[in-house]
């Protein structure tokens, strides 16, 4: 099944920042769907819509709080302007567009007509509209009856406007985003002063388990919560978080304990059109979930310990090779041992990152930054002061792809250090990277003497370049080329596919 990254890579050329924002939108939109009682679709242009190109649905979400309008799977389907004129209008105008239409939803046995309200909400990053969020609601849901439905819909409307404004969702701490309460777990709406305007029955029940003896409505939520939480530091942090949300700063997820109950809280800033409208707090009782999680901690710790021991063993191997290199007098053997130390060290750095990771993913920027001093130390052996620096973000990669990619980068940097500069010459080697929906493009450039006449990467017999070609083509499914620099030196151009093109 195609993921959002796969479809964005297949149909768009969006920059990395835009892809990341759409990932955050989809990561948060189950909450928006439930609050809206509506089906959501994410539409992107398969080309310039002004030239008549279709739009493509790259993600879809159905509410758990209402019946769906679209029981069919829309992901991967394209639509013309005649099919969804409101989507095209939102893409070009940057405004929220609403229309009433007849839709057909498949029932248990037979299709049934549905009178739906369709909204097209532009998804904005900065000043650019990069996609459209479709929100389709059964017209029967527009007849709001209960206080809960009114509170849900008001919050959903504010969040949708913030998506159109480009202020929601925001980049949050990844360590705190592994879990989140849903609307049905417990919902609290606060006014601009922090008082509870509405609290759902599940939210009230969660607070009762924490020890609250009265109702929540009308109370100052920050002060009430602080009086219930066992740990005074957690209590003060919750107060600060709620007050920060009311002041328009980014909300967070927090886990607190009170009288044996464990509750997950998430605060959401509500600031449609740039005007503060209070905050929403989602509440989830996770007492039983935490008990099960404790049983998994030992397994996670075991996996990280394995990575830690592999790293230690690799460092031991590197130390033995380094010791052997100091004792050899053969120049060729010394070079081979030094290169082996560098390669083993680069692999060990990946395992060191995995020993601290909980999701088997590696932040390549951090790994490369750790290897830069090692590369610079090697440079002082071959020449004078060669500076190695990084520009741009490489991003996060899975463990299986991070290891060959790190080795490729270190080999290319080392190749530039060894062959681009004369002895005693100063210079700079720069790792430039740019990540889009489809590709990770990396250029390792130097300001040295350039490629020798008649040089061919395919015909080169250097072991390092042979390793690079093998890893890039066989392990990463990418391409590599060595070309003269724009002004001076050499550019090693590496392109690694992301999403579906990665072949993973």
N, C-alpha and C positions, 0 to 999 in steps of 0.2 A: 504493500500500500504506500502511495506517495505521501511524503511528509510535506509540511509547509515549506521547508527549505528546498526540497526537491522541486516543488512546483514553481517557487519563485526563481530558482536557478534556470528552470526550463522556459519560463514565459517572460521573464523580466531581466533587466540589467540594473536593478536597483543597487545603490551603494550599500556598504556594510552597515552604516548607521541606520538606514531606512529598514533594512532587513531585521536588525535587532529590535527596532521599535515595533514592527509588525509581530515579531515573536512575543513581545511583551503584551501587545493587544490581545493576541490569541490566548496567552497564558492567563489573562484576567477575564476573558469574556464569558465564561460560564456564569460567573457572578452577574454580569450585565444581562445575560439572557434570562436568568432566573428573576432578577429584579424587574425586567421588562415584560415578563410573560410572553417572550417573543423569540422567534427563530432569527439567528444571525448568520450572515454570510460575509466573507471578505472577498471583495472584487478588486482585481488589478487589471490595468490595461496591458493587452498583449502587444501593443504598439501605440503610437500616437493616436489618441481617440479622435483628434481633429482630422485625421486622414481616413477615418472610417474603420479603424481597427476594432475588433471585438474586445470585450472584457472577459476575464476568466475568473471563476470562483476557485480560490486556492484553500479555503477552509470554511467549515460550516459548524454551527453549534445549535442544539435544540434545548429548550427549557425543560427543567425538571419540575417546574411549578405550574405548567399548563400543557395542553395538547399542542402538538406541533402543526404548523401550517404546511411544512414541506417534509413529508415522510420519505420522499425520494432523495437519493444521494446527489448533491449538486457539485461536489468537489471534482475539479478537473473539467467541468463543462464550461463552454463559452456562450456568450450571449451578445446579441447585436443591440443597436440603439433602439430598434423597434421592440425588442423584448423587455428591456429595462431602461427606459428613457431617463428615469430618475437617477440611475447610477451615473450615466454619462453627464447629466446636468451637474451633479455634485462634483464629478471629477474636473469639469471645466470651470465651474463657477466658484467652487470652494465653499458653497453654502449647503445647509441641510435642506433636503427636498423631501416632501411628503405627498403621497398620492394614495387614493383608494382604488382598489382593483379586485377583480375576481380571480381567485386562485383555485387550484384543484388539489385536494389532499387525499391520498389513498387511505381509505378506512381499513377495517379488519378484512372485509371481503370485497368491497366495491369503492371506487373513487367517490368523493363527495365534494360539492362545491363549497368554497370558503370565501366569504367576503373579508378581505384582508386590508389592513393599513400598512403600506410599504413606505419605509423611510430610508433615505440614502444619506449617510453621515460621512462627510469627508474625513479621512485620516490624515492629519497634518503633522509634518516634522519641520519645525521652523516655519518657513513661509511656503513650503512646498506641500501640495496634496499628493500623497504617494499611493493611496488606495481609497476605497469606499467601503464603509461598513453598512451592509443592508440589514435593516431591522423590520421584520414582517410579523405583524400581530393580527390574530383573529379579531375581527371587529367586535365579536361578543365580549372580548376581554377589555374593550374600551369603556364598557359600562361598569366603572369602578364602584364597588359596593362596600367592602370592609375597610377598616382603618389600616390593616396590614397592607392591602393592595395599594391604597393611596400612598402610604409611606414608601413602599417598594418603587412605585412608578415615579414618584417625585425624585428619589435618589437616582434612579436609572436615567431620567431626563437630564439631571445635572451632569452625570458621568458622560453621557453621550455628547453633550455640549462641550465638555472638556476635551473629549477626543477630537472634536472639530476644531477646538482652540489649539490643540497640540500640547495640552498640559496633563493628559492622562493617557496611558499609565506612565509612571515615572520609573527611572532606574532605581531599583532597591538593592539592598544588600543580599547577595545570592545565598549566603549562609542562613538567612532567615526566611527564604522564599520556598523552602522545600514543602511546606504545607500551608494551607490557608483555609479559614472557615468559609462555608458557603452561606448563601442568604438564608436557607432554611435552618441552618444550625442555630442562628440567633442574630437578630438585627436590631440595632439601636440608632435612632436619629437624634442628633444634638443640634440645638440652635447655636447661634454665634457666641452665646455666653457660656456654653458648656452644659446647659440643662437638658435633661432627657425630654424630647418632644414625643417620642414613641419608642416603645420596647416590645418586641414580639414575644409571644408566650415562651418560646424556647430560650430566648435571652433572659427572661425573668427566671426561668427554671434554673439556668446555669448560675445565675447570681444567688439564687436560694441555696444551691449546693455549696456555694462559697461562704454561706453564712448570713446572707441578707435576710432580715426578718420582715421588711416592708416592701412596698412596690417601688419600681424604679422611676416611673413617670414623675417629672417635676424635680427630680433630684440632680445635684451637681455630680456628674458621673465620675470625674476625676477624684473628688473628695470621697465619694462613696466607695470607689474601688480601693483607694488607699487604705481605708479603714478595715478592709476585709483581707488583704493580702498578708501572708505570714511574714515574708522577708521584707524588712523595711527598705532595703536598697531596691528590690523589685517594685515595691509600692511607689517609691519616689520616681522611678524610671517610667512607670505607667502614667503617673500624673504629668510628667514632663512630655511624654509622647502625645497624650490627649491635648494638652495645652498647645503643643507645637502644631498639631493638626488644625486646631481652631485658629491658629495664627497664620495658616496657609502654607506651612512647611510640610515636607513629605511625611506621610504616615508610615507606620511600620507594623510588623508582626511581632508579638511578644507572647511568651508562655509564662504563666504565673501559677502559683500554688496557694491555696487557701483551705484550711481545715480538711486536708486530705484530698481535695479535688484539684485537678490540673485543668486549667482553662487557657485556650488560645485566643488572643485578642488581636484584631487587626483594625487599625484606624485608617480612614480614607478622608482625605481633604476634599471638600466640595467647594469648587470655585468656578462656577460657570461664567463665561464671558469676563473672567478676571475679577469677579466680585465674590467675596467670601459669603458662603451660605451655610456655615456650620460644618459639621462633620458627620460621618457615618462610622459606626463601630460594629464589626462582626465578631460574634462570640461563639466559641465551640468548646463543649466539654470533651476533653481528650483524655480523661482519666484512664479509661480502659485501653485506649490506644497506646498510651505511654507505657503501660505494663507490658504490652506485647513488644514494643520497641526495645525495651531493655533486654529482651531475649535475643534480639538481633545484634546488639552492640558487640557482643563477644565475637560474632562471625566477622563483622566489619573490622574489628581490631585485629583479628587473625590475618585477614587479607592485607591490611596495611603493614603488619609486622613482616609478612613475606616479602613485600616490596622493600621494606627497610633492610632486611637481611640480604636480599639480592644486591641492593646498593652497596652494603658493607663488603660483600664478597667481591664485587666489581672493583671497589676502591682498593681492596687488598691486592687483587690482580694488577691493578695499575701501579701500586706501590712496588710490587715485585719487579714489574717491567722497568720501572724508573730506576730501581736499584741496579738491575742488570745493565741498563744503559750507561750508568755512571762507571761501570767496570769494564766496558768494552772500549777498544781502541780502534775498531774498524769503523770508518765513517759511514759506510752503507748500513751496517748493522745498527749504528747509533741512530740514524735517520728512521729506519724501520721501527725500532723500539719506541722512539719518541712519537711517531705517528700512531702507533698502537696504543700508547698511553692516552693520547688525545681522544681516540675513538672510544676506548673503554670508558673514559671519564664522561663523555657526552651521553652514553647510554646510562651510566650511573646517575647522572643528573635527572634523567627522565624518571627513573625508579624512585629517586628521592622525592620528586614532586608527587608521584603516585602514593608514596607512603604517608603523605599528608592530605591526600584527596579522599573524598567520600563517594565520588561518582565515576572513577576510572577515566577522568579527563585531565588534560594537562594544559596549563596556561603557558604557551610557548614563549610569550614575552618574558615571563619570569625565568624560564629555563635559559633562554639565550642571554639574558642579562647576567645570569650567574656564570655563564661560560665566557663572556667577554673578557674578564680579567685574565682567564687562563690563556685565551688567544693572544692577548697583549703580551703576556709573559713569554709565550713562544716566539712572538715577533722580535723581542729583544735579542733572542739567540741568533736569528737569521740576519737581521739588519739593525738599524738604529731604531729610533722611536717611531713605531707604526701605531697610529691610533685606530681602534676599531669601535664603531658606534652604530646604534640602531635608530631608525626613523620610521614611524608608523607602527601599527599594531598587527601582530601575526594572529592573535586570537587564541581560542581554545580548540584543541584537537583531541580526538579519542586516543587512548593509550597505544593502540596498534598502529596508528598513523603518525603519532608524535615521534616515536623513536627513529624511524627512517628519515623523517623530515629534519629533525635536529642533526642527525649525522650528515645529511646533505649540506645543510647550512655551514656546519663546522668545516667540512671538507672544502667547500668553495671559498670560505674565508681564509683557510690555511693555504689554499692554492694561490690566492691573491697575495698573501704575505710572502710566500716563498719565491714566486716567479715574477711579480710585477715590479719589484724594486731592486736596485743595485745595493751592494753592501755599503752600509753607512749612510744610506739615503733615508730621509724622512718621508712619511706619506700617511694617507688616510684610506681606510677601507670602511665603506658604509653599507649597512643592510637596510634597504628601503622596502617596505611592504605596503600593500593595499588589498583590502579584502572586500569583495562584492558578494552578491547572491550566488554567483556561479563559480568564482575563481578566487584563489589566493595568489596574488602576483608578488614575487620577491625579486629584487634586483640587488645583487652584490657588486658594487662598483668600487673601483680603485682609481687613484690618480697617478698610476705608475707608467711604465714605458710602453704598455700596450701589447697586443698579440704579436708573436713572431710571424714573419711573412710565410704564407702558405699553411698556416695552422688550421687543423681540422679537429673538431671535438670527436667525431666518430673515428678518426684515424689515430688519435692520441693513445700512447701506450702507458701513460701515467696511471699508477694504481688508483690514486685518489679520484681522478676523473672517471675511471672505469667503474669505481664503486658508486659514484654519483649517478652515472647514466643508468646503472642497474637498479638502484633504489628508486629513482624518479619514475622510470618506465614500468618496472615490475611491481613495486610496492605502493607507489602513490598514483600511478596512472596519469602522470603529468608529462611535461615537456621541459627541456633544458637547452639553452644555447649560450655560446660565448661570442660576444660581438664587440667591436671597437666602441669605446665610450664616445659621448657626444663631443667633448673637446679633447680629453686626454684619457689614457688608461683603458680599462676593459670593463665591460658590463657582463656579468653572468645573470641571464634572465631565466627565472624559474617560474613556471605556471603549474599550480596544483588545483585540480577540479574539486569543487565542493558540491554538496547535495547529491543528486542522482548521478552526475558525471563522475563522482568519485568511485562508482562501481562497487559500493559497499552495501 
